[in-house]
């Protein structure tokens, strides 16, 4: 299972151009091999994050690479990932975009040549200006006040608008101006969501949020590409009562969204969001019955998520665990999850790059402290980091006082698929008999977590 980092999430939800039907795209490039770990092209023809594709590129011994694939669009902006850095390239059928990537210290720089070089140059600046990694810190120890991020965003946007003035094509100038304005709004709202979390306030208490959401046109396809359509849908869910949220979302899409492209995007997103974040605490059978009627015009989506709906039956309460992963400890020794059976187990599934996961750690620490010395319960963390080094680095720094495990890429995919985990953090409870008590348990930050666990001991 492929896990998206936050830069990828920003790219997929924020910046793809799709204008008319064509057949092929072409990119050629050169790259300095020094320090190169990975090279990927990311694209989504309709701009929808749930439909993004990633294609790995392998430079030859001279450092040259190419990308040639059929896409149903005349023009398409794509993301080019070099290790953990992102650049943008504008592709057009029948023409060749050229990029030269050079190592400069610890980072890469990009120079554009060939067709549409000005558009590639701007789109690359766009992706970097709105790189979500600039506007928060995954480590709370390195975080800044919200105003710091607002000010940084304003500076980046001002610089980007100067770059926009270099585009002499009026059509593309207007397009990118609108795209960038929308992404600026999305980025500002994204910072505001973090601010509301830190200030323990509802986001609807901030006037800017309400004004910005009210201004979103749910039938404007641009709002797929700048991510605002997802905030529009999120605001509907925010105003709903808990488990009624997905049904109200479907009702509002049926009522207000008439644009076929946007309607398809949101239909796919509602299923994606439900099965990623809500299924573990919701009535899946009820949702699936309603969703099949809602998505009746899109049989491909029903087929895509039917297996997910069926698999959730395997992780119901009192079921046997669907997969028993082999887990590795920091010292490299291994064990299976079933080796821990015999006491009640509370599992934290996380990754070092996951900000919500890391926000739960202080609460998890308090939970561990509360149950210290109680052999009726085990609290463990299972990392799905793709590489051990970031995981070990964080453990060596923070020295957590509860067992830590990590999964190999192969074990991770089997574990995530079998347990129906599409998003993290995820918490799991297993009873002392080794059967599932909750496949999507409440978080450590939930005020009822201690009483919930104590009732099972």
Kinemage of the C-alpha trace (Angstrom):
@kinemage 1
@onewidth
@group {chain A} dominant
@subgroup {mainchain}
@vectorlist {calphas} color= white
{ca unk a 1} P 0.000 0.000 0.000
{ca unk a 2} L 1.396 3.358 -0.956
{ca unk a 3} L 1.269 6.072 1.681
{ca unk a 4} L 1.156 9.659 0.620
{ca unk a 5} L 3.377 12.138 2.317
{ca unk a 6} L 2.047 15.652 2.855
{ca unk a 7} L 3.790 17.155 -0.149
{ca unk a 8} L 2.086 14.557 -2.304
{ca unk a 9} L -1.258 15.296 -0.732
{ca unk a 10} L -0.793 18.991 -1.478
{ca unk a 11} L 0.150 18.234 -5.073
{ca unk a 12} L -2.723 15.907 -5.786
{ca unk a 13} L -5.329 18.171 -4.270
{ca unk a 14} L -3.923 21.431 -5.414
{ca unk a 15} L -2.551 21.798 -8.878
{ca unk a 16} L -3.397 19.845 -11.984
{ca unk a 17} L -4.546 21.289 -15.284
{ca unk a 18} L -6.890 19.346 -17.549
{ca unk a 19} L -8.321 21.186 -20.525
{ca unk a 20} L -9.273 18.925 -23.432
{ca unk a 21} L -8.928 15.421 -24.817
{ca unk a 22} L -5.550 14.335 -26.263
{ca unk a 23} L -3.315 11.294 -26.364
{ca unk a 24} L 0.288 11.625 -25.188
{ca unk a 25} L 2.563 13.635 -22.955
{ca unk a 26} L 6.350 13.796 -23.098
{ca unk a 27} L 9.022 14.848 -20.637
{ca unk a 28} L 12.776 14.524 -20.989
{ca unk a 29} L 15.363 15.384 -18.422
{ca unk a 30} L 18.796 15.009 -16.941
{ca unk a 31} L 19.710 14.657 -13.294
{ca unk a 32} L 22.791 14.647 -11.145
{ca unk a 33} L 22.947 11.156 -9.678
{ca unk a 34} L 24.751 12.267 -6.526
{ca unk a 35} L 22.448 11.761 -3.548
{ca unk a 36} L 19.537 10.588 -5.690
{ca unk a 37} L 17.264 8.182 -3.824
{ca unk a 38} L 14.042 8.349 -5.815
{ca unk a 39} L 12.581 10.067 -8.870
{ca unk a 40} L 8.845 10.035 -9.576
{ca unk a 41} L 6.257 11.754 -11.726
{ca unk a 42} L 2.851 12.287 -10.098
{ca unk a 43} L -0.224 13.145 -12.125
{ca unk a 44} L -4.006 13.059 -11.873
{ca unk a 45} L -5.841 13.860 -15.111
{ca unk a 46} L -8.922 15.249 -13.359
{ca unk a 47} L -7.054 16.851 -10.461
{ca unk a 48} L -8.710 14.541 -7.933
{ca unk a 49} L -6.386 13.361 -5.165
{ca unk a 50} L -7.962 9.905 -5.031
{ca unk a 51} L -7.064 9.352 -8.681
{ca unk a 52} L -3.404 10.331 -8.598
{ca unk a 53} L -0.832 8.038 -10.224
{ca unk a 54} L 2.877 7.792 -9.444
{ca unk a 55} L 5.376 6.637 -12.041
{ca unk a 56} L 8.938 5.875 -11.005
{ca unk a 57} L 11.659 7.061 -13.373
{ca unk a 58} L 15.077 5.429 -13.701
{ca unk a 59} L 17.851 7.602 -15.119
{ca unk a 60} L 20.407 5.806 -17.268
{ca unk a 61} L 24.137 5.849 -16.579
{ca unk a 62} L 24.353 9.313 -18.187
{ca unk a 63} L 21.639 10.665 -15.876
{ca unk a 64} L 19.001 11.062 -18.603
{ca unk a 65} L 15.374 10.063 -18.127
{ca unk a 66} L 12.058 10.399 -19.937
{ca unk a 67} L 8.340 10.165 -19.252
{ca unk a 68} L 5.855 9.302 -21.991
{ca unk a 69} L 2.315 8.205 -21.197
{ca unk a 70} L -1.141 8.597 -22.675
{ca unk a 71} L -3.305 11.044 -20.751
{ca unk a 72} L -6.831 12.179 -21.649
{ca unk a 73} L -5.838 15.851 -21.598
{ca unk a 74} L -4.227 18.336 -23.969
{ca unk a 75} L -2.286 20.087 -21.215
{ca unk a 76} L -1.333 18.651 -17.858
{ca unk a 77} L 0.782 19.962 -15.024
{ca unk a 78} L 2.624 17.198 -13.188
{ca unk a 79} L 4.710 16.984 -10.072
{ca unk a 80} L 8.281 15.730 -10.299
{ca unk a 81} L 9.508 14.318 -6.987
{ca unk a 82} L 13.253 14.189 -6.438
{ca unk a 83} L 13.852 12.517 -3.079
{ca unk a 84} L 11.727 14.701 -0.783
{ca unk a 85} L 11.730 17.759 -3.044
{ca unk a 86} L 9.074 18.661 -5.587
{ca unk a 87} L 9.228 20.488 -8.901
{ca unk a 88} L 6.495 21.155 -11.420
{ca unk a 89} L 6.455 20.552 -15.178
{ca unk a 90} L 3.888 21.591 -17.785
{ca unk a 91} L 3.273 18.914 -20.424
{ca unk a 92} L 1.519 19.261 -23.774
{ca unk a 93} L 0.695 16.705 -26.449
{ca unk a 94} L 3.117 16.671 -29.331
{ca unk a 95} L 5.688 18.800 -27.562
{ca unk a 96} L 8.653 18.084 -25.350
{ca unk a 97} L 9.245 19.588 -21.930
{ca unk a 98} L 12.851 19.465 -20.760
{ca unk a 99} L 14.140 19.737 -17.211
{ca unk a 100} L 17.705 19.677 -15.917
{ca unk a 101} L 18.050 18.758 -12.232
{ca unk a 102} L 21.325 19.611 -10.543
{ca unk a 103} L 22.537 18.848 -7.059
{ca unk a 104} L 23.298 22.030 -5.117
{ca unk a 105} L 24.543 21.192 -1.638
{ca unk a 106} L 21.863 19.108 0.055
{ca unk a 107} L 19.151 20.083 -2.414
{ca unk a 108} L 18.336 19.955 -6.097
{ca unk a 109} L 17.645 22.865 -8.422
{ca unk a 110} L 15.708 22.725 -11.690
{ca unk a 111} L 16.274 24.499 -14.997
{ca unk a 112} L 13.632 24.275 -17.717
{ca unk a 113} L 14.067 24.167 -21.461
{ca unk a 114} L 12.147 22.956 -24.479
{ca unk a 115} L 8.439 23.605 -24.980
{ca unk a 116} L 6.388 25.568 -22.450
{ca unk a 117} L 9.450 26.324 -20.336
{ca unk a 118} L 7.841 29.466 -18.898
{ca unk a 119} L 4.773 27.487 -17.813
{ca unk a 120} L 6.928 24.793 -16.227
{ca unk a 121} L 8.960 27.436 -14.458
{ca unk a 122} L 5.841 29.026 -13.022
{ca unk a 123} L 4.166 25.789 -12.018
{ca unk a 124} L 7.322 24.647 -10.274
{ca unk a 125} L 7.418 27.920 -8.333
{ca unk a 126} L 3.722 27.443 -7.553
{ca unk a 127} L 4.238 23.988 -6.031
{ca unk a 128} L 7.145 25.210 -3.959
{ca unk a 129} L 5.344 28.357 -2.771
{ca unk a 130} L 2.388 26.300 -1.540
{ca unk a 131} L 4.440 23.377 -0.263
{ca unk a 132} L 2.508 22.412 2.853
{ca unk a 133} L 5.721 21.373 4.585
{ca unk a 134} L 6.581 25.064 4.942
{ca unk a 135} L 3.514 25.887 6.984
{ca unk a 136} L 3.708 23.534 9.920
{ca unk a 137} L 6.211 21.350 11.708
{ca unk a 138} L 5.745 17.632 12.123
{ca unk a 139} L 7.726 18.005 15.327
{ca unk a 140} L 6.022 20.200 17.910
{ca unk a 141} L 9.438 21.113 19.306
{ca unk a 142} L 10.192 22.954 16.051
{ca unk a 143} L 6.779 24.532 15.525
{ca unk a 144} L 6.043 28.266 15.291
{ca unk a 145} L 3.029 30.397 16.217
{ca unk a 146} L 0.309 30.550 13.565
{ca unk a 147} L 1.139 34.137 12.703
{ca unk a 148} L 4.613 33.049 11.624
{ca unk a 149} L 3.068 30.748 9.020
{ca unk a 150} L 0.531 33.349 7.873
{ca unk a 151} L 3.342 35.860 7.320
{ca unk a 152} L 5.448 33.286 5.480
{ca unk a 153} L 2.514 32.402 3.239
{ca unk a 154} L 1.963 36.072 2.380
{ca unk a 155} L 5.626 36.495 1.436
{ca unk a 156} L 5.610 33.350 -0.710
{ca unk a 157} L 2.417 34.429 -2.466
{ca unk a 158} L 3.809 37.909 -3.174
{ca unk a 159} L 6.930 36.374 -4.729
{ca unk a 160} L 4.793 33.985 -6.780
{ca unk a 161} L 2.694 36.844 -8.161
{ca unk a 162} L 5.892 38.506 -9.349
{ca unk a 163} L 6.742 35.280 -11.164
{ca unk a 164} L 3.246 35.256 -12.668
{ca unk a 165} L 3.893 38.619 -14.311
{ca unk a 166} L 6.480 36.901 -16.523
{ca unk a 167} L 3.785 34.843 -18.269
{ca unk a 168} L 2.899 36.738 -21.449
{ca unk a 169} L 0.166 34.361 -22.619
{ca unk a 170} L -3.081 35.955 -21.394
{ca unk a 171} L -5.009 32.683 -21.179
{ca unk a 172} L -2.399 30.936 -19.091
{ca unk a 173} L -1.808 34.050 -17.013
{ca unk a 174} L -5.508 34.145 -16.114
{ca unk a 175} L -5.601 30.410 -15.430
{ca unk a 176} L -2.616 30.346 -13.126
{ca unk a 177} L -3.720 33.528 -11.388
{ca unk a 178} L -7.027 31.897 -10.468
{ca unk a 179} L -5.351 28.617 -9.517
{ca unk a 180} L -2.840 30.404 -7.300
{ca unk a 181} L -5.444 32.605 -5.640
{ca unk a 182} L -7.463 29.510 -4.740
{ca unk a 183} L -4.435 27.706 -3.402
{ca unk a 184} L -3.507 30.734 -1.324
{ca unk a 185} L -6.981 30.596 0.248
{ca unk a 186} L -6.656 26.854 0.823
{ca unk a 187} L -3.226 27.245 2.411
{ca unk a 188} L -4.475 29.979 4.711
{ca unk a 189} L -7.436 27.854 5.760
{ca unk a 190} L -5.087 24.929 6.330
{ca unk a 191} L -3.045 27.025 8.759
{ca unk a 192} L -6.276 28.148 10.394
{ca unk a 193} L -7.319 24.536 10.982
{ca unk a 194} L -4.067 23.961 12.881
{ca unk a 195} L -4.609 27.210 14.787
{ca unk a 196} L -8.106 26.149 15.851
{ca unk a 197} L -6.708 22.836 17.078
{ca unk a 198} L -4.014 24.562 19.113
{ca unk a 199} L -6.451 27.110 20.541
{ca unk a 200} L -9.064 24.414 21.220
{ca unk a 201} L -11.733 26.313 19.323
{ca unk a 202} L -14.160 25.300 16.611
{ca unk a 203} L -12.955 26.482 13.228
{ca unk a 204} L -16.377 28.055 12.644
{ca unk a 205} L -15.539 30.547 15.391
{ca unk a 206} L -13.121 32.280 13.007
{ca unk a 207} L -14.800 34.829 10.663
{ca unk a 208} L -12.261 34.239 7.880
{ca unk a 209} L -13.158 30.561 7.729
{ca unk a 210} L -16.880 31.196 7.377
{ca unk a 211} L -16.369 33.897 4.741
{ca unk a 212} L -13.947 31.772 2.703
{ca unk a 213} L -16.150 28.681 2.779
{ca unk a 214} L -19.215 30.706 1.760
{ca unk a 215} L -17.316 32.012 -1.287
{ca unk a 216} L -16.497 28.526 -2.657
{ca unk a 217} L -18.442 27.630 -5.794
{ca unk a 218} L -19.060 23.858 -5.610
{ca unk a 219} L -19.566 23.693 -9.397
{ca unk a 220} L -16.244 25.290 -10.351
{ca unk a 221} L -13.836 22.590 -11.529
{ca unk a 222} L -10.915 24.763 -10.510
{ca unk a 223} L -11.870 24.049 -6.914
{ca unk a 224} L -10.911 20.402 -7.451
{ca unk a 225} L -7.407 21.470 -8.398
{ca unk a 226} L -6.928 24.017 -5.628
{ca unk a 227} L -8.442 21.718 -2.989
{ca unk a 228} L -11.224 24.117 -1.980
{ca unk a 229} L -13.973 21.690 -2.970
{ca unk a 230} L -12.812 19.322 -0.240
{ca unk a 231} L -12.951 22.088 2.346
{ca unk a 232} L -16.444 22.928 1.114
{ca unk a 233} L -17.471 19.334 1.698
{ca unk a 234} L -15.639 19.292 5.017
{ca unk a 235} L -17.602 22.318 6.191
{ca unk a 236} L -20.832 20.428 5.517
{ca unk a 237} L -19.561 17.532 7.599
{ca unk a 238} L -18.422 19.953 10.314
{ca unk a 239} L -22.003 21.212 10.637
{ca unk a 240} L -23.431 17.678 10.816
{ca unk a 241} L -23.981 15.491 13.833
{ca unk a 242} L -21.274 12.833 14.064
{ca unk a 243} L -22.315 9.711 12.206
{ca unk a 244} L -24.845 11.644 10.091
{ca unk a 245} L -22.023 13.539 8.365
{ca unk a 246} L -21.516 11.245 5.335
{ca unk a 247} L -25.260 11.164 4.650
{ca unk a 248} L -25.550 14.936 4.803
{ca unk a 249} L -22.566 15.174 2.466
{ca unk a 250} L -24.306 12.970 -0.083
{ca unk a 251} L -27.533 14.945 0.287
{ca unk a 252} L -25.745 18.251 -0.335
{ca unk a 253} L -23.851 16.945 -3.359
{ca unk a 254} L -27.137 15.724 -4.853
{ca unk a 255} L -28.763 19.071 -4.120
{ca unk a 256} L -26.065 21.576 -5.064
{ca unk a 257} L -23.483 19.995 -7.380
{ca unk a 258} L -24.499 19.916 -11.031
{ca unk a 259} L -21.077 19.974 -12.694
{ca unk a 260} L -20.413 16.347 -13.792
{ca unk a 261} L -16.656 16.506 -13.155
{ca unk a 262} L -17.062 17.913 -9.646
{ca unk a 263} L -19.892 15.524 -8.849
{ca unk a 264} L -17.795 12.508 -9.838
{ca unk a 265} L -14.849 13.816 -7.819
{ca unk a 266} L -16.946 14.290 -4.680
{ca unk a 267} L -18.711 10.969 -5.130
{ca unk a 268} L -15.340 9.254 -5.130
{ca unk a 269} L -14.075 11.374 -2.259
{ca unk a 270} L -17.051 10.610 0.005
{ca unk a 271} L -16.297 6.880 -0.230
{ca unk a 272} L -12.578 7.454 0.171
{ca unk a 273} L -13.115 9.635 3.247
{ca unk a 274} L -15.592 7.258 4.854
{ca unk a 275} L -13.479 4.148 4.472
{ca unk a 276} L -10.318 6.008 5.480
{ca unk a 277} L -11.503 7.899 8.536
{ca unk a 278} L -15.008 6.885 9.602
{ca unk a 279} L -15.770 3.251 8.844
{ca unk a 280} L -14.337 1.888 12.082
{ca unk a 281} L -16.887 3.756 14.205
{ca unk a 282} L -19.828 3.803 11.786
{ca unk a 283} L -22.551 1.519 10.474
{ca unk a 284} L -20.826 0.335 7.311
{ca unk a 285} L -23.852 -1.604 6.062
{ca unk a 286} L -26.079 1.474 6.342
{ca unk a 287} L -23.520 3.695 4.618
{ca unk a 288} L -22.893 1.231 1.823
{ca unk a 289} L -26.600 0.842 1.062
{ca unk a 290} L -27.009 4.608 0.800
{ca unk a 291} L -23.781 5.071 -1.135
{ca unk a 292} L -24.660 2.507 -3.798
{ca unk a 293} L -27.815 4.470 -4.602
{ca unk a 294} L -25.936 7.785 -4.449
{ca unk a 295} L -23.195 6.514 -6.816
{ca unk a 296} L -25.513 4.591 -9.147
{ca unk a 297} L -24.243 6.570 -12.162
{ca unk a 298} L -20.661 5.527 -11.384
{ca unk a 299} L -20.552 1.704 -11.276
{ca unk a 300} L -16.757 1.853 -11.377
{ca unk a 301} L -16.739 3.554 -7.982
{ca unk a 302} L -19.140 1.024 -6.506
{ca unk a 303} L -16.885 -1.752 -7.782
{ca unk a 304} L -13.781 0.032 -6.464
{ca unk a 305} L -15.078 0.263 -2.891
{ca unk a 306} L -17.218 -2.882 -2.664
{ca unk a 307} L -14.233 -4.982 -1.612
{ca unk a 308} L -13.419 -2.459 1.092
{ca unk a 309} L -16.993 -2.640 2.397
{ca unk a 310} L -16.872 -6.435 2.447
{ca unk a 311} L -13.483 -6.600 4.140
{ca unk a 312} L -14.724 -4.563 7.105
{ca unk a 313} L -16.891 -7.499 8.128
{ca unk a 314} L -13.684 -9.367 8.941
{ca unk a 315} L -12.643 -6.879 11.610
{ca unk a 316} L -15.876 -6.719 13.570
{ca unk a 317} L -15.776 -6.950 17.364
{ca unk a 318} L -14.957 -10.449 18.680
{ca unk a 319} L -13.515 -11.516 15.314
{ca unk a 320} L -10.128 -13.180 15.024
{ca unk a 321} L -7.407 -10.820 13.859
{ca unk a 322} L -7.348 -10.790 10.018
{ca unk a 323} L -3.560 -10.760 9.791
{ca unk a 324} L -0.794 -11.480 12.288
{ca unk a 325} L 2.166 -9.307 11.249
{ca unk a 326} L 5.822 -9.951 11.919
{ca unk a 327} L 7.068 -6.868 13.777
{ca unk a 328} L 10.641 -5.665 14.193
{ca unk a 329} L 11.990 -4.064 17.379
{ca unk a 330} L 14.560 -1.235 17.391
{ca unk a 331} L 17.333 -3.787 18.016
{ca unk a 332} L 16.307 -5.743 14.913
{ca unk a 333} L 14.756 -8.730 16.681
{ca unk a 334} L 11.269 -9.743 15.597
{ca unk a 335} L 8.064 -11.141 16.992
{ca unk a 336} L 4.496 -11.632 15.839
{ca unk a 337} L 1.555 -9.685 17.175
{ca unk a 338} L 0.080 -12.927 18.475
{ca unk a 339} L 3.153 -13.399 20.688
{ca unk a 340} L 1.756 -10.588 22.853
{ca unk a 341} L -1.627 -12.195 23.433
{ca unk a 342} L -2.631 -12.863 27.033
{ca unk a 343} L -3.294 -9.305 28.142
{ca unk a 344} L -5.438 -6.516 26.731
{ca unk a 345} L -3.476 -4.770 23.940
{ca unk a 346} L -3.838 -1.138 22.875
{ca unk a 347} L -2.055 -0.540 19.561
{ca unk a 348} L -0.953 2.790 18.118
{ca unk a 349} L -0.404 2.594 14.338
{ca unk a 350} L 1.620 5.636 13.311
{ca unk a 351} L 4.541 7.090 11.319
{ca unk a 352} L 7.104 9.783 12.033
{ca unk a 353} L 5.864 11.884 9.088
{ca unk a 354} L 2.246 11.852 10.308
{ca unk a 355} L 1.454 15.084 12.157
{ca unk a 356} L -1.831 13.894 13.776
{ca unk a 357} L 0.043 10.779 14.938
{ca unk a 358} L 2.690 12.857 16.649
{ca unk a 359} L 0.100 15.056 18.291
{ca unk a 360} L -1.243 11.944 20.023
{ca unk a 361} L 2.137 10.995 21.504
{ca unk a 362} L 1.951 13.257 24.607
{ca unk a 363} L -1.460 11.760 25.401
{ca unk a 364} L -0.101 8.275 24.808
{ca unk a 365} L 2.744 9.005 27.225
{ca unk a 366} L 0.231 9.922 29.932
{ca unk a 367} L -1.689 6.724 29.223
{ca unk a 368} L 1.466 4.645 29.595
{ca unk a 369} L 2.265 6.401 32.855
{ca unk a 370} L -1.258 5.785 34.204
{ca unk a 371} L -1.059 2.035 33.556
{ca unk a 372} L 2.595 1.599 34.540
{ca unk a 373} L 3.105 -1.713 36.358
{ca unk a 374} L -0.277 -3.133 35.332
{ca unk a 375} L 0.443 -6.421 33.575
{ca unk a 376} L -3.173 -6.781 32.451
{ca unk a 377} L -2.594 -4.303 29.641
{ca unk a 378} L 0.066 -3.719 27.011
{ca unk a 379} L 0.413 -0.472 25.090
{ca unk a 380} L 2.497 -0.700 21.925
{ca unk a 381} L 3.281 1.432 18.885
{ca unk a 382} L 3.663 0.017 15.376
{ca unk a 383} L 5.345 2.294 12.829
{ca unk a 384} L 4.615 2.129 9.118
{ca unk a 385} L 7.597 4.308 8.189
{ca unk a 386} L 9.068 3.124 4.920
{ca unk a 387} L 12.596 3.527 6.284
{ca unk a 388} L 13.971 2.637 9.699
{ca unk a 389} L 16.348 5.600 10.047
{ca unk a 390} L 13.754 8.359 10.737
{ca unk a 391} L 11.969 6.006 13.139
{ca unk a 392} L 15.154 5.108 15.030
{ca unk a 393} L 16.251 8.734 15.123
{ca unk a 394} L 13.006 9.803 16.750
{ca unk a 395} L 13.073 6.908 19.235
{ca unk a 396} L 16.656 7.694 20.214
{ca unk a 397} L 15.712 11.309 20.801
{ca unk a 398} L 12.394 10.840 22.642
{ca unk a 399} L 13.117 7.495 24.368
{ca unk a 400} L 9.494 6.317 24.698
{ca unk a 401} L 8.793 4.045 27.681
{ca unk a 402} L 6.558 1.547 25.873
{ca unk a 403} L 7.353 -1.130 23.257
{ca unk a 404} L 8.068 0.134 19.751
{ca unk a 405} L 7.807 -1.913 16.556
{ca unk a 406} L 8.108 -1.294 12.834
{ca unk a 407} L 6.852 -3.273 9.845
{ca unk a 408} L 8.792 -4.130 6.722
{ca unk a 409} L 7.248 -2.745 3.510
{ca unk a 410} L 5.881 -6.189 2.673
{ca unk a 411} L 4.393 -6.723 6.129
{ca unk a 412} L 3.030 -3.191 6.172
{ca unk a 413} L 1.036 -3.694 2.995
{ca unk a 414} L -0.449 -6.980 4.188
{ca unk a 415} L -1.243 -5.531 7.607
{ca unk a 416} L -2.837 -2.326 6.329
{ca unk a 417} L -4.908 -4.113 3.711
{ca unk a 418} L -6.112 -6.878 6.027
{ca unk a 419} L -7.053 -4.483 8.801
{ca unk a 420} L -8.686 -2.012 6.410
{ca unk a 421} L -6.369 0.836 7.444
{ca unk a 422} L -6.280 3.592 4.849
{ca unk a 423} L -5.255 6.454 7.112
{ca unk a 424} L -3.327 7.027 10.322
{ca unk a 425} L -3.210 7.474 13.235
{ca unk a 426} L -5.178 4.331 13.874
{ca unk a 427} L -5.697 2.703 17.257
{ca unk a 428} L -6.652 -0.923 17.770
{ca unk a 429} L -7.776 -2.837 20.854
{ca unk a 430} L -7.297 -6.603 21.169
{ca unk a 431} L -8.706 -8.514 24.131
{ca unk a 432} L -6.703 -10.961 26.247
{ca unk a 433} L -8.003 -13.874 24.163
{ca unk a 434} L -6.453 -12.378 21.055
{ca unk a 435} L -9.740 -11.320 19.462
{ca unk a 436} L -10.616 -7.898 18.146
{ca unk a 437} L -12.233 -5.608 20.703
{ca unk a 438} L -12.084 -2.549 18.418
{ca unk a 439} L -10.413 -2.286 15.016
{ca unk a 440} L -10.753 1.501 15.103
{ca unk a 441} L -10.518 2.472 18.755
{ca unk a 442} L -10.728 5.866 20.429
{ca unk a 443} L -7.556 7.920 20.565
{ca unk a 444} L -5.381 8.617 23.618
{ca unk a 445} L -6.518 12.253 23.447
{ca unk a 446} L -10.120 11.184 24.001
{ca unk a 447} L -11.157 11.963 27.578
{ca unk a 448} L -12.837 8.560 27.898
{ca unk a 449} L -9.789 6.485 26.993
{ca unk a 450} L -8.744 5.574 30.558
{ca unk a 451} L -12.228 4.542 31.671
{ca unk a 452} L -12.708 2.583 28.438
{ca unk a 453} L -9.527 0.605 29.018
{ca unk a 454} L -10.081 0.079 32.741
{ca unk a 455} L -13.448 -1.536 32.062
{ca unk a 456} L -11.700 -4.233 30.058
{ca unk a 457} L -9.083 -5.121 32.694
